[in-house]
């Protein structure tokens, strides 16, 4: 009888040890994913802060494009208010589409294409998009680790009860990192 109690205690200790290890592993991965998402949010904010420089340089040449400027402002507001990964993706896509229209508009104004402020703002925006792409890949790598861990034994047994579920990938928006080329 004593052997049965010892066996039960050993099994319970093994289960407790596996739960402890799973909890720590999932906690570490979850924090890493949250940290990587926070980094993306900061970069999206920095990217959004570059837009007024770009629009100000265009306003001097195309002041009649008020609807486009309002669209860009609305897209920036949505990005600032986004809370989830899906909302961030959608807001970033909308902002990129608006900025693409603004950059395409610059094609019709040769003086604007030669404007130093416009060129500098555009280059900063390209850099911001490149940093964002790198951060998105880093975030997605950690999401993959987290989601794989949640689906693997023994973590899959403990993930749900411990409150850990699959994380959402931050998908690249088609064309978001390739701003229209402006020929000089």
GIGI-V35539 format. One record per pair of residues at least 12 apart in sequence whose C-alpha atoms are under 10 Angstrom apart, sorted by the first residue. I is the first residue (numbers start at 1). J is the second residue. Records with the same first field share a line. If there is no record, write none. Layout:
I->J ; J
This chain:
15->154
18->153 ; 154 ; 155 ; 157 ; 158
19->154 ; 155 ; 157 ; 158 ; 159 ; 162
20->158
21->154 ; 155 ; 158
22->149 ; 150 ; 153 ; 154 ; 155 ; 156 ; 157 ; 158 ; 159 ; 162
23->155 ; 158 ; 159 ; 162 ; 163 ; 164
25->146 ; 149 ; 150 ; 155
26->145 ; 146 ; 147 ; 149 ; 150 ; 155 ; 158 ; 159 ; 162 ; 163 ; 164 ; 165
27->146 ; 159 ; 162 ; 163 ; 164
28->146
29->142 ; 143 ; 144 ; 145 ; 146 ; 147 ; 149
30->142 ; 143 ; 145 ; 146 ; 147 ; 164 ; 165 ; 166 ; 167
31->142
32->139 ; 142 ; 143 ; 146
33->138 ; 139 ; 140 ; 141 ; 142 ; 143 ; 144 ; 145 ; 146 ; 167 ; 168
34->139 ; 142 ; 143 ; 167
35->139 ; 142
36->135 ; 136 ; 137 ; 138 ; 139 ; 140 ; 141 ; 142 ; 143
37->84 ; 85 ; 135 ; 136 ; 138 ; 139 ; 140 ; 142 ; 143 ; 169 ; 170
38->139
39->132 ; 135 ; 136 ; 138 ; 139
40->85 ; 88 ; 131 ; 132 ; 133 ; 134 ; 135 ; 136 ; 138 ; 139 ; 170
41->79 ; 80 ; 82 ; 83 ; 85 ; 88 ; 132 ; 135
42->132
43->128 ; 129 ; 131 ; 132 ; 133 ; 135
44->76 ; 79 ; 80 ; 88 ; 91 ; 92 ; 128 ; 129 ; 131 ; 132
45->76 ; 79 ; 80 ; 128
46->125 ; 128 ; 132
47->76 ; 92 ; 95 ; 124 ; 125 ; 126 ; 127 ; 128 ; 129 ; 131 ; 132
48->72 ; 73 ; 75 ; 76 ; 77 ; 79 ; 80 ; 92 ; 95 ; 96 ; 125 ; 128
49->76 ; 125
50->121 ; 122 ; 124 ; 125 ; 128
51->72 ; 73 ; 76 ; 95 ; 99 ; 121 ; 122 ; 124 ; 125
52->69 ; 72 ; 73 ; 76 ; 121
53->117 ; 118 ; 120 ; 121 ; 122 ; 124 ; 125
54->99 ; 102 ; 103 ; 117 ; 118 ; 119 ; 120 ; 121 ; 122 ; 124 ; 125
55->68 ; 69 ; 72 ; 73 ; 99 ; 102 ; 103 ; 118 ; 121
56->69 ; 117 ; 118 ; 121
57->112 ; 115 ; 116 ; 117 ; 118 ; 119 ; 121
58->102 ; 103 ; 105 ; 106 ; 109 ; 112 ; 113 ; 115 ; 117 ; 118
59->112
60->112
61->105 ; 106 ; 108 ; 109 ; 110 ; 111 ; 112
62->102 ; 105 ; 106 ; 108 ; 109 ; 112
65->102 ; 105
68->98 ; 99 ; 101 ; 102 ; 105
69->98 ; 99 ; 102
70->98
71->94 ; 95 ; 97 ; 98 ; 99
72->94 ; 95 ; 96 ; 97 ; 98 ; 99 ; 101 ; 102
73->95 ; 98
74->91 ; 94 ; 95 ; 98
75->90 ; 91 ; 92 ; 93 ; 94 ; 95 ; 96 ; 97 ; 98 ; 99
76->91 ; 92 ; 94 ; 95 ; 96 ; 98
77->91 ; 95
78->90 ; 91 ; 92 ; 94 ; 95
79->91 ; 92 ; 93 ; 94 ; 95
80->92
84->168
85->167 ; 168 ; 169 ; 170 ; 171
86->168 ; 169 ; 170 ; 171
88->170
89->169 ; 170 ; 171 ; 172 ; 173
90->173
92->172 ; 173 ; 176
93->172 ; 173 ; 174 ; 175 ; 176
94->173 ; 176
95->176
96->129 ; 173 ; 175 ; 176 ; 177 ; 178 ; 179
97->175 ; 176 ; 179
99->122 ; 125 ; 176 ; 179 ; 180
100->175 ; 176 ; 178 ; 179 ; 180
101->180
102->180
103->118 ; 122 ; 179 ; 180 ; 181 ; 182
104->179 ; 180 ; 181 ; 182
106->118 ; 182
107->180 ; 181 ; 182 ; 183 ; 184
110->183 ; 184
113->182 ; 183 ; 184
114->183 ; 184
119->182
122->179 ; 182
123->179
125->177 ; 179
126->176 ; 177 ; 178 ; 179
127->177
128->177
129->176 ; 177 ; 178 ; 179
130->176 ; 177 ; 178
131->177
132->172 ; 177
133->170 ; 171 ; 172 ; 176 ; 177
135->170
136->169 ; 170 ; 171 ; 172
137->169 ; 170 ; 171 ; 172
139->169 ; 170
140->167 ; 168 ; 169 ; 170 ; 171
141->169
142->167 ; 169
143->166 ; 167 ; 168 ; 169 ; 170
144->166 ; 167 ; 168 ; 169
145->167
146->164 ; 165 ; 166 ; 167
147->164 ; 165 ; 166 ; 167 ; 168 ; 169
148->166
149->166
150->164 ; 165 ; 166 ; 167
151->165 ; 166
